[in-house]
Amino acid sequence: MKLLNDYLSDLKNFSKVDFRTYTENKLIRRAVERTLHLSVEASLDIGQQIIALEGLTAPTDNKGVFTQLTDAGIIPAQLLPNLIRMAQFRNLIVHDYARIDDAAVYGILSRHLTDFDAFTQAVLDYLDRK
């Protein structure tokens, strides 16, 4: 959880950058892309650990991690569509990185970091119930 929080802290600092600076500075773009990727990976790892601890069926793909957590009542259902988009983004950035759309990544940076916060809070609530 600490790693995810560290990544989110970095991303929140990058979110202060305007779109023009973001598009013109390839080091910032690469840092944001990689940190978003690592944030999704950390979220998936946390989810897989919970799935294993709960003895749930192992998911067949990354979207399945979030679906399993939602089905088990660990993640709120209203968060699931955004978490699935996270998993899809992860696949794009890992497997189809030549098609990365700067505007889409900047949109995640500027409007969807709260999805990570909501995921983190749901996991903490789950741990408190345990």
DSSP file (Angstrom, degrees, kcal/mol; ACC not computed):
  #  RESIDUE AA STRUCTURE BP1 BP2  ACC     N-H-->O    O-->H-N    N-H-->O    O-->H-N    TCO  KAPPA ALPHA  PHI   PSI    X-CA   Y-CA   Z-CA
    1    1 A M     >        0   0    0      0, 0.0     4,-2.4     0, 0.0     5,-0.2   0.000 360.0 360.0 360.0 -34.5    0.0    0.0    0.0
    2    2 A K  H  >  +     0   0    0      1,-0.2     4,-2.5     2,-0.2     5,-0.2   0.914 360.0  51.9 -62.3 -42.4    2.9    2.3    0.7
    3    3 A L  H  > S+     0   0    0      1,-0.2     4,-2.7     2,-0.2    -1,-0.2   0.937 109.6  49.4 -59.0 -46.6    4.2    2.0   -2.8
    4    4 A L  H  > S+     0   0    0      1,-0.2     4,-2.6     2,-0.2    -1,-0.2   0.921 111.1  49.6 -59.5 -44.1    0.8    2.9   -4.3
    5    5 A N  H  X S+     0   0    0     -4,-2.4     4,-2.1     1,-0.2    -1,-0.2   0.884 110.2  51.1 -63.2 -37.8    0.6    5.9   -2.0
    6    6 A D  H  X S+     0   0    0     -4,-2.5     4,-2.1     2,-0.2    -2,-0.2   0.926 110.6  48.5 -64.4 -44.2    4.1    7.0   -3.0
    7    7 A Y  H  X S+     0   0    0     -4,-2.7     4,-2.6     1,-0.2    -2,-0.2   0.922 111.1  50.5 -60.6 -43.9    3.2    6.7   -6.7
    8    8 A L  H  X S+     0   0    0     -4,-2.6     4,-2.6     1,-0.2    -1,-0.2   0.875 107.0  54.2 -64.2 -37.0    0.0    8.7   -6.1
    9    9 A S  H  X S+     0   0    0     -4,-2.1     4,-1.6     2,-0.2    -1,-0.2   0.929 110.3  46.8 -61.6 -44.6    1.9   11.4   -4.3
   10   10 A D  H  X S+     0   0    0     -4,-2.1     4,-2.1     1,-0.2    -2,-0.2   0.927 112.4  50.1 -61.8 -44.9    4.2   11.7   -7.3
   11   11 A L  H  X S+     0   0    0     -4,-2.6     4,-1.9     1,-0.2    -2,-0.2   0.885 106.3  55.2 -63.4 -38.4    1.3   11.8   -9.7
   12   12 A K  H  < S+     0   0    0     -4,-2.6     4,-0.3     1,-0.2    -1,-0.2   0.862 107.5  50.6 -64.2 -33.7   -0.5   14.5   -7.7
   13   13 A N  H >< S+     0   0    0     -4,-1.6     3,-1.2     1,-0.2    -1,-0.2   0.912 110.7  48.7 -67.1 -41.9    2.6   16.6   -8.1
   14   14 A F  H >< S+     0   0    0     -4,-2.1     3,-2.1     1,-0.2    -2,-0.2   0.790  97.1  71.2 -66.7 -26.9    2.7   16.0  -11.8
   15   15 A S  T 3< S+     0   0    0     -4,-1.9    -1,-0.2     1,-0.3    -2,-0.2   0.642  85.5  68.1 -68.1 -11.1   -1.0   16.9  -12.0
   16   16 A K  T <  S+     0   0    0     -3,-1.2    -1,-0.3    -4,-0.3     2,-0.3   0.595  80.1  98.2 -80.1 -10.8   -0.1   20.5  -11.4
   17   17 A V  S <  S-     0   0    0     -3,-2.1     2,-0.1    -4,-0.1    -3,-0.0  -0.588  78.6-122.2 -78.8 136.5    1.6   20.7  -14.8
   18   18 A D     >  -     0   0    0     -2,-0.3     4,-2.4     1,-0.1     5,-0.1  -0.343  24.9-107.3 -75.4 163.1   -0.5   22.3  -17.5
   19   19 A F  H  > S+     0   0    0      1,-0.2     4,-2.8     2,-0.2     5,-0.2   0.868 117.0  54.4 -60.9 -40.4   -1.3   20.3  -20.7
   20   20 A R  H  > S+     0   0    0      2,-0.2     4,-2.0     1,-0.2    -1,-0.2   0.943 110.9  44.9 -61.2 -47.6    1.0   22.3  -22.9
   21   21 A T  H  > S+     0   0    0      1,-0.2     4,-1.6     2,-0.2    -1,-0.2   0.915 112.4  53.9 -60.8 -42.5    4.0   21.6  -20.6
   22   22 A Y  H  < S+     0   0    0     -4,-2.4     7,-0.4     1,-0.2     3,-0.3   0.937 112.0  42.6 -57.5 -48.6    3.0   18.0  -20.4
   23   23 A T  H  < S+     0   0    0     -4,-2.8    -1,-0.2     1,-0.2    -2,-0.2   0.805 116.3  48.0 -71.7 -28.3    2.9   17.5  -24.2
   24   24 A E  H  < S+     0   0    0     -4,-2.0     2,-0.8    -5,-0.2    -1,-0.2   0.662 101.6  67.6 -86.6 -16.4    6.2   19.5  -24.8
   25   25 A N     X  -     0   0    0     -4,-1.6     4,-2.3    -3,-0.3     3,-0.3  -0.855  58.5-173.3-111.9 101.3    8.2   17.7  -22.1
   26   26 A K  H  > S+     0   0    0     -2,-0.8     4,-2.7     1,-0.2     5,-0.2   0.794  84.6  58.2 -66.2 -27.0    8.9   14.1  -22.9
   27   27 A L  H  > S+     0   0    0      2,-0.2     4,-2.3     1,-0.2    -1,-0.2   0.906 108.4  45.6 -68.6 -39.5   10.5   13.4  -19.6
   28   28 A I  H  > S+     0   0    0     -3,-0.3     4,-2.8     2,-0.2     5,-0.2   0.936 113.5  50.3 -65.6 -45.5    7.4   14.5  -17.7
   29   29 A R  H  X S+     0   0    0     -4,-2.3     4,-2.9    -7,-0.4     5,-0.2   0.942 112.9  45.7 -57.5 -48.1    5.2   12.5  -20.1
   30   30 A R  H  X S+     0   0    0     -4,-2.7     4,-2.6     1,-0.2     5,-0.2   0.899 112.7  50.5 -64.0 -40.3    7.4    9.4  -19.6
   31   31 A A  H  X S+     0   0    0     -4,-2.3     4,-2.4    -5,-0.2    -1,-0.2   0.918 113.2  45.8 -64.0 -42.7    7.4    9.8  -15.9
   32   32 A V  H  X S+     0   0    0     -4,-2.8     4,-2.8     2,-0.2     5,-0.3   0.943 113.6  48.7 -65.4 -47.4    3.6   10.2  -15.7
   33   33 A E  H  X S+     0   0    0     -4,-2.9     4,-2.5    -5,-0.2    -2,-0.2   0.938 115.4  43.9 -58.2 -47.6    3.1    7.2  -18.0
   34   34 A R  H  X S+     0   0    0     -4,-2.6     4,-2.8    -5,-0.2    -1,-0.2   0.897 114.1  49.3 -67.2 -39.8    5.4    5.0  -16.0
   35   35 A T  H  X S+     0   0    0     -4,-2.4     4,-2.1    -5,-0.2    -1,-0.2   0.880 111.4  49.3 -70.2 -36.5    4.1    6.1  -12.7
   36   36 A L  H  X S+     0   0    0     -4,-2.8     4,-2.3     2,-0.2    -2,-0.2   0.927 111.5  50.7 -63.3 -43.8    0.5    5.5  -13.8
   37   37 A H  H  X S+     0   0    0     -4,-2.5     4,-2.6    -5,-0.3    -2,-0.2   0.942 111.5  46.9 -57.6 -48.5    1.6    2.1  -15.0
   38   38 A L  H  X S+     0   0    0     -4,-2.8     4,-2.6     1,-0.2    -1,-0.2   0.853 109.5  55.0 -63.7 -34.8    3.2    1.3  -11.7
   39   39 A S  H  X S+     0   0    0     -4,-2.1     4,-2.1     2,-0.2    -1,-0.2   0.908 110.1  45.4 -64.8 -42.2    0.1    2.6   -9.8
   40   40 A V  H  X S+     0   0    0     -4,-2.3     4,-2.7     2,-0.2    -2,-0.2   0.930 112.8  51.0 -66.1 -44.4   -2.1    0.2  -11.7
   41   41 A E  H  X S+     0   0    0     -4,-2.6     4,-2.7     1,-0.2    -2,-0.2   0.918 110.3  49.4 -59.0 -43.4    0.3   -2.7  -11.2
   42   42 A A  H  X S+     0   0    0     -4,-2.6     4,-2.4     2,-0.2    -1,-0.2   0.903 111.0  50.0 -62.8 -40.7    0.4   -2.0   -7.5
   43   43 A S  H  X S+     0   0    0     -4,-2.1     4,-2.5     2,-0.2    -2,-0.2   0.913 111.8  48.1 -63.8 -42.2   -3.4   -1.9   -7.4
   44   44 A L  H  X S+     0   0    0     -4,-2.7     4,-2.8     2,-0.2    -2,-0.2   0.910 110.8  51.0 -64.2 -42.3   -3.5   -5.2   -9.2
   45   45 A D  H  X S+     0   0    0     -4,-2.7     4,-2.1     2,-0.2    -2,-0.2   0.920 110.8  48.3 -61.4 -43.8   -1.0   -6.8   -6.9
   46   46 A I  H  X S+     0   0    0     -4,-2.4     4,-2.1     1,-0.2    -2,-0.2   0.933 112.7  49.2 -60.5 -46.3   -2.9   -5.6   -3.8
   47   47 A G  H  X S+     0   0    0     -4,-2.5     4,-2.5     1,-0.2    -2,-0.2   0.902 109.8  50.5 -60.9 -42.7   -6.1   -7.0   -5.4
   48   48 A Q  H  X S+     0   0    0     -4,-2.8     4,-2.2     1,-0.2    -1,-0.2   0.863 108.7  52.5 -65.6 -35.3   -4.4  -10.4   -6.2
   49   49 A Q  H  X S+     0   0    0     -4,-2.1     4,-2.6     2,-0.2    -1,-0.2   0.912 110.6  47.3 -65.7 -41.7   -3.2  -10.7   -2.6
   50   50 A I  H  X S+     0   0    0     -4,-2.1     4,-2.5     2,-0.2     6,-0.2   0.919 110.3  52.5 -64.8 -42.9   -6.7  -10.1   -1.3
   51   51 A I  H  X>S+     0   0    0     -4,-2.5     5,-2.3     1,-0.2     4,-0.6   0.918 111.9  46.1 -58.6 -44.2   -8.1  -12.6   -3.7
   52   52 A A  H ><5S+     0   0    0     -4,-2.2     3,-0.8     1,-0.2    -2,-0.2   0.921 112.5  50.0 -64.6 -44.3   -5.6  -15.2   -2.5
   53   53 A L  H 3<5S+     0   0    0     -4,-2.6    -2,-0.2     1,-0.2    -1,-0.2   0.867 113.1  46.4 -62.5 -36.4   -6.2  -14.4    1.2
   54   54 A E  H 3<5S-     0   0    0     -4,-2.5    -1,-0.2    -5,-0.2    -2,-0.2   0.539 110.0-122.8 -83.7  -6.7  -10.0  -14.7    0.7
   55   55 A G  T <<5 +     0   0    0     -3,-0.8    -3,-0.2    -4,-0.6    -4,-0.1   0.797  55.1 159.9  69.7  28.1   -9.6  -18.0   -1.3
   56   56 A L      < -     0   0    0     -5,-2.3    -1,-0.2    -6,-0.2     2,-0.1  -0.394  51.7 -82.9 -79.2 160.1  -11.4  -16.5   -4.2
   57   57 A T        -     0   0    0      1,-0.1    -1,-0.1    -2,-0.1    11,-0.0  -0.407  51.6-108.3 -62.3 133.2  -11.1  -18.0   -7.7
   58   58 A A        -     0   0    0     -2,-0.1    -1,-0.1     1,-0.1     7,-0.0  -0.451  36.6-119.7 -65.5 129.9   -8.0  -16.7   -9.5
   59   59 A P        -     0   0    0      0, 0.0    -1,-0.1     0, 0.0     6,-0.1  -0.314   6.7-138.8 -69.9 155.3   -9.0  -14.2  -12.2
   60   60 A T  S    S+     0   0    0      1,-0.1     2,-0.3    -2,-0.0    -2,-0.1   0.618  81.8  10.9 -90.1 -14.1   -8.0  -14.9  -15.8
   61   61 A D  S  > S-     0   0    0      1,-0.1     4,-0.8     0, 0.0     3,-0.2  -0.921  86.7 -91.5-152.6 177.0   -7.0  -11.4  -16.6
   62   62 A N  H >> S+     0   0    0     -2,-0.3     4,-1.0     1,-0.2     3,-0.8   0.873 121.9  55.3 -66.1 -37.9   -6.4   -8.0  -15.0
   63   63 A K  H 3> S+     0   0    0      1,-0.2     4,-2.0     2,-0.2    -1,-0.2   0.872 101.7  61.3 -61.0 -33.8   -9.9   -6.8  -15.3
   64   64 A G  H 3> S+     0   0    0      1,-0.2     4,-2.8     2,-0.2    -1,-0.2   0.779  93.2  63.5 -63.8 -27.8  -11.0   -9.9  -13.5
   65   65 A V  H <X S+     0   0    0     -3,-0.8     4,-1.9    -4,-0.8    -1,-0.2   0.958 109.0  39.3 -59.8 -50.3   -9.0   -8.9  -10.4
   66   66 A F  H  X S+     0   0    0     -4,-1.0     4,-2.0     1,-0.2    -2,-0.2   0.857 114.6  53.7 -70.3 -34.7  -11.2   -5.8  -10.0
   67   67 A T  H  X S+     0   0    0     -4,-2.0     4,-3.0     2,-0.2    -2,-0.2   0.924 108.5  49.7 -64.4 -43.9  -14.3   -7.7  -10.9
   68   68 A Q  H  X S+     0   0    0     -4,-2.8     4,-1.9     1,-0.2    -2,-0.2   0.912 110.4  50.1 -60.5 -43.6  -13.6  -10.4   -8.3
   69   69 A L  H  <>S+     0   0    0     -4,-1.9     5,-2.6    -5,-0.2     6,-1.3   0.879 113.0  46.6 -64.4 -37.2  -13.0   -7.8   -5.6
   70   70 A T  H ><5S+     0   0    0     -4,-2.0     3,-1.8     4,-0.2    -2,-0.2   0.934 110.7  51.2 -69.0 -46.4  -16.3   -6.1   -6.5
   71   71 A D  H 3<5S+     0   0    0     -4,-3.0    -2,-0.2     1,-0.3    -1,-0.2   0.821 108.7  53.1 -60.2 -30.9  -18.2   -9.4   -6.5
   72   72 A A  T 3<5S-     0   0    0     -4,-1.9    -1,-0.3    -5,-0.2    -2,-0.2   0.461 117.6-114.2 -84.2  -0.8  -16.8  -10.2   -3.1
   73   73 A G  T < 5S+     0   0    0     -3,-1.8    -3,-0.2     2,-0.2    -2,-0.1   0.671  88.1 112.8  79.1  16.4  -18.0   -6.8   -1.8
   74   74 A I  S   <S+     0   0    0     -5,-2.6    -4,-0.2    -6,-0.2    52,-0.2   0.831  75.6  40.9 -88.6 -36.2  -14.5   -5.5   -1.2
   75   75 A I  S    S-     0   0    0     -6,-1.3    -2,-0.2    -9,-0.2    -1,-0.2  -0.930  95.9-108.4-112.4 134.8  -14.7   -2.8   -3.9
   76   76 A P    >>  -     0   0    0      0, 0.0     3,-1.6     0, 0.0     4,-0.7  -0.377  23.9-127.3 -63.9 140.3  -17.8   -0.6   -4.4
   77   77 A A  G >4 S+     0   0    0      1,-0.3     3,-0.9     2,-0.2    -7,-0.1   0.823 106.4  62.3 -58.3 -34.7  -19.7   -1.5   -7.6
   78   78 A Q  G 34 S+     0   0    0      1,-0.2     4,-0.3     2,-0.2    -1,-0.3   0.713 101.9  53.0 -68.0 -17.7  -19.7    2.1   -8.8
   79   79 A L  G X> S+     0   0    0     -3,-1.6     4,-2.0     1,-0.1     3,-0.5   0.693  87.2  85.0 -85.6 -20.5  -15.9    2.1   -8.9
   80   80 A L  H <X S+     0   0    0     -3,-0.9     4,-2.7    -4,-0.7     5,-0.2   0.876  83.2  54.0 -55.4 -47.7  -15.6   -1.0  -11.1
   81   81 A P  H 3> S+     0   0    0      0, 0.0     4,-1.9     0, 0.0    -1,-0.2   0.901 111.8  46.0 -57.0 -39.0  -16.0    0.6  -14.5
   82   82 A N  H <> S+     0   0    0     -3,-0.5     4,-1.7    -4,-0.3    -2,-0.2   0.869 111.8  51.2 -70.8 -35.6  -13.1    3.0  -13.7
   83   83 A L  H  X S+     0   0    0     -4,-2.0     4,-2.1     2,-0.2    -1,-0.2   0.879 108.2  52.2 -68.3 -36.7  -11.0    0.2  -12.3
   84   84 A I  H  X S+     0   0    0     -4,-2.7     4,-2.2     1,-0.2    -2,-0.2   0.903 107.5  52.0 -64.2 -40.1  -11.6   -1.8  -15.5
   85   85 A R  H  X S+     0   0    0     -4,-1.9     4,-2.7    -5,-0.2    -1,-0.2   0.865 106.0  55.9 -63.5 -34.3  -10.5    1.2  -17.5
   86   86 A M  H  X S+     0   0    0     -4,-1.7     4,-2.6     2,-0.2    -2,-0.2   0.942 107.6  47.7 -59.2 -47.5   -7.3    1.2  -15.4
   87   87 A A  H  X S+     0   0    0     -4,-2.1     4,-1.9     1,-0.2    -2,-0.2   0.890 112.2  49.5 -62.4 -39.5   -6.6   -2.4  -16.3
   88   88 A Q  H  X S+     0   0    0     -4,-2.2     4,-2.2     2,-0.2    -1,-0.2   0.897 109.9  51.3 -65.5 -40.4   -7.2   -1.6  -20.0
   89   89 A F  H  X S+     0   0    0     -4,-2.7     4,-2.8     1,-0.2     5,-0.2   0.915 107.2  53.7 -61.7 -42.8   -4.9    1.4  -19.7
   90   90 A R  H  X S+     0   0    0     -4,-2.6     4,-1.8     1,-0.2     5,-0.2   0.913 108.8  48.8 -57.9 -43.8   -2.2   -0.8  -18.2
   91   91 A N  H  X>S+     0   0    0     -4,-1.9     4,-2.9     1,-0.2     5,-0.6   0.897 111.9  49.4 -64.7 -40.0   -2.5   -3.2  -21.2
   92   92 A L  H  X5S+     0   0    0     -4,-2.2     4,-2.1     1,-0.2     7,-0.2   0.941 112.3  46.3 -62.7 -47.7   -2.2   -0.3  -23.6
   93   93 A I  H  <5S+     0   0    0     -4,-2.8    -1,-0.2     1,-0.2    -2,-0.2   0.792 120.6  39.3 -70.3 -26.8    0.8    1.2  -22.0
   94   94 A V  H  <5S+     0   0    0     -4,-1.8    -2,-0.2    -5,-0.2    -1,-0.2   0.882 131.5  20.9 -86.8 -42.6    2.6   -2.2  -21.7
   95   95 A H  H  <5S+     0   0    0     -4,-2.9    -3,-0.2    -5,-0.2    -2,-0.2   0.702 133.2  30.0-104.6 -22.5    1.6   -3.8  -25.0
   96   96 A D    ><< +     0   0    0     -4,-2.1     3,-2.4    -5,-0.6    -1,-0.1  -0.215  66.6 147.3-133.7  43.5    0.6   -1.0  -27.4
   97   97 A Y  G >   +     0   0    0      1,-0.3     3,-1.2    -4,-0.2    -1,-0.1   0.658  63.9  70.1 -61.5 -18.5    2.8    1.9  -26.2
   98   98 A A  G 3  S+     0   0    0      1,-0.2    -1,-0.3    -3,-0.1    -5,-0.1   0.703  98.1  52.7 -71.0 -17.2    3.2    3.3  -29.7
   99   99 A R  G <  S+     0   0    0     -3,-2.4    -1,-0.2    -7,-0.2    -2,-0.2   0.242  74.5 139.5-101.4  13.1   -0.5    4.3  -29.6
  100  100 A I    <   -     0   0    0     -3,-1.2     2,-0.6    -8,-0.1     3,-0.1  -0.384  45.1-144.2 -63.1 129.1   -0.5    6.2  -26.3
  101  101 A D     >  -     0   0    0      1,-0.2     4,-2.4    -2,-0.1     3,-0.2  -0.860   2.4-152.8 -99.4 115.7   -2.6    9.3  -26.6
  102  102 A D  H  > S+     0   0    0     -2,-0.6     4,-2.7     1,-0.2     5,-0.2   0.877  96.1  52.5 -56.4 -40.1   -1.1   12.2  -24.6
  103  103 A A  H  > S+     0   0    0      1,-0.2     4,-2.1     2,-0.2    -1,-0.2   0.891 109.4  49.2 -65.4 -38.3   -4.6   13.8  -24.1
  104  104 A A  H  > S+     0   0    0     -3,-0.2     4,-2.0     2,-0.2    -2,-0.2   0.924 113.0  46.3 -67.0 -43.7   -6.0   10.5  -22.7
  105  105 A V  H  X S+     0   0    0     -4,-2.4     4,-2.5     1,-0.2    -2,-0.2   0.922 112.9  49.7 -64.8 -43.2   -3.0   10.1  -20.3
  106  106 A Y  H  X S+     0   0    0     -4,-2.7     4,-2.7    -5,-0.2    -1,-0.2   0.873 107.9  55.5 -63.3 -35.6   -3.3   13.7  -19.2
  107  107 A G  H  X S+     0   0    0     -4,-2.1     4,-2.2     2,-0.2     5,-0.4   0.903 108.2  47.2 -62.2 -41.7   -7.0   13.2  -18.7
  108  108 A I  H  X S+     0   0    0     -4,-2.0     4,-2.3     2,-0.2     5,-0.3   0.938 113.7  49.3 -62.5 -46.2   -6.3   10.3  -16.3
  109  109 A L  H  < S+     0   0    0     -4,-2.5     4,-0.3     1,-0.2    -2,-0.2   0.891 119.3  36.4 -60.3 -41.4   -3.7   12.4  -14.5
  110  110 A S  H  < S+     0   0    0     -4,-2.7    -1,-0.2    -5,-0.2    -2,-0.2   0.712 133.0  20.1 -89.5 -20.3   -6.0   15.4  -14.1
  111  111 A R  H  < S+     0   0    0     -4,-2.2    -3,-0.2    -5,-0.2    -2,-0.2   0.561 119.3  46.9-126.6  -9.9   -9.4   13.6  -13.5
  112  112 A H  S >X S+     0   0    0     -4,-2.3     3,-1.3    -5,-0.4     4,-0.7   0.328  70.1  98.7-126.0  11.2   -8.9   10.1  -12.3
  113  113 A L  H >> S+     0   0    0     -5,-0.3     4,-1.5    -4,-0.3     3,-0.8   0.815  79.4  68.5 -64.5 -26.6   -6.3    9.9   -9.6
  114  114 A T  H 3> S+     0   0    0      1,-0.2     4,-2.6     2,-0.2    -1,-0.3   0.744  87.1  66.7 -64.0 -21.9   -9.2    9.9   -7.2
  115  115 A D  H <> S+     0   0    0     -3,-1.3     4,-2.3     2,-0.2    -1,-0.2   0.897 101.1  48.0 -64.2 -38.7  -10.0    6.4   -8.5
  116  116 A F  H <X S+     0   0    0     -3,-0.8     4,-2.8    -4,-0.7    -2,-0.2   0.904 110.7  51.4 -65.9 -40.5   -6.8    5.2   -6.9
  117  117 A D  H  X S+     0   0    0     -4,-1.5     4,-2.6     2,-0.2    -2,-0.2   0.916 110.7  48.2 -61.2 -43.1   -7.7    7.0   -3.7
  118  118 A A  H  X S+     0   0    0     -4,-2.6     4,-2.3     2,-0.2    -2,-0.2   0.894 111.6  49.8 -65.9 -39.7  -11.1    5.3   -3.7
  119  119 A F  H  X S+     0   0    0     -4,-2.3     4,-2.3     2,-0.2    -2,-0.2   0.943 111.4  48.9 -61.6 -47.5   -9.5    1.9   -4.4
  120  120 A T  H  X S+     0   0    0     -4,-2.8     4,-2.6     1,-0.2    -2,-0.2   0.917 111.5  49.2 -59.2 -44.7   -7.1    2.5   -1.5
  121  121 A Q  H  X S+     0   0    0     -4,-2.6     4,-2.6     1,-0.2    -1,-0.2   0.894 109.3  52.0 -64.0 -39.9   -9.9    3.5    0.8
  122  122 A A  H  X S+     0   0    0     -4,-2.3     4,-2.2     2,-0.2    -1,-0.2   0.900 111.0  47.8 -63.3 -40.2  -11.9    0.4   -0.1
  123  123 A V  H  X S+     0   0    0     -4,-2.3     4,-2.6     2,-0.2    -2,-0.2   0.920 111.8  49.4 -66.9 -43.1   -9.0   -1.8    0.7
  124  124 A L  H  X S+     0   0    0     -4,-2.6     4,-2.3     2,-0.2    -2,-0.2   0.904 110.6  50.6 -62.5 -40.5   -8.3   -0.1    4.0
  125  125 A D  H  X S+     0   0    0     -4,-2.6     4,-1.8     2,-0.2    -1,-0.2   0.914 110.4  50.1 -61.8 -42.7  -12.0   -0.5    4.9
  126  126 A Y  H  X S+     0   0    0     -4,-2.2     4,-1.2     1,-0.2    -2,-0.2   0.932 110.6  49.1 -59.5 -46.9  -11.8   -4.2    4.0
  127  127 A L  H  < S+     0   0    0     -4,-2.6     3,-0.2     1,-0.2    -2,-0.2   0.877 108.1  54.2 -63.4 -37.5   -8.7   -4.6    6.2
  128  128 A D  H  < S+     0   0    0     -4,-2.3    -1,-0.2     1,-0.2    -2,-0.2   0.874 106.8  51.8 -62.9 -36.9  -10.4   -2.8    9.1
  129  129 A R  H  <        0   0    0     -4,-1.8    -1,-0.2     1,-0.3    -2,-0.2   0.769 360.0 360.0 -71.0 -24.4  -13.3   -5.3    8.8
  130  130 A K     <        0   0    0     -4,-1.2    -1,-0.3    -3,-0.2    -2,-0.2   0.475 360.0 360.0 -76.5 360.0  -10.9   -8.2    9.0
